[in-house]
Amino acid sequence: MQEINWNNFKAKFNGKEQKSFEWLCYLLFCNEFNINIGIPRYKNQAGIETEPVEFEGKIIGFQAKFYETKISENKKDIKDSIKKSKEQNLTKSKILFYINQEFSESSKKGQKEPKYKTDIEGYATTIGVEIEWRSRSFFESSFVCEKNVN
C-alpha cells in the first residue's frame, strides 16, 4: 500500500502536475466503471476530460482538478466546468470531480458543509447535473491504494 504524497507528486511531475493528475484520474475512472479499452476524447474537451460514459442508466463524465490554491478560491472554475460540460453533453446526468484536496468544514456552528461547496452543488442541480466528489480521502481509500496499486 502506498499513500499519495502530493508534495512528492508535485516534485516528480514538476510543471506537469495537472496533466499527470488528469491521467491518474482517467485510469481510476476507467477502473471504477470497468472500461478497459479507453474512452474517446477531444483535445481541449469542454467541461470534462473525456466523452461521458453510460453506467447503470446514468451518463457520467469526470473532471480532474489539481489545485495548489484552496478549493474555495476555485469555485468559479468548477462552476464553469459544470456549465461547459452541460452545454456540450446535454444528456449528462453526473460529473465526478477528482480534487487533490479536502473541503474545509464550515465555520458556522451546526453546519458541516462549506458554503462554496453547497453553492457549487446547488448550481449543478439547477442545470440538471449531479455532482460526486472524489477528494483527497478518495486517493487514500483502499480502491486507490490497494486495488489499483499496480
Buried (B, 14 or more C-beta within 10 A) or exposed (E): EEEEEBEEBBEEBEEEBBEBBBBBBBEBBBBBBEBEEEBEEEEEBBBBBBBBBEEEEEBBBBBBBBBEEEBBEBBEEBBEBBBBBBEBBEEBBBBBBBBBBEBEEBEEEEEEEBBBBEBBBEBBEEEEBBBEBBBEEBBEEEBBBEEBEE
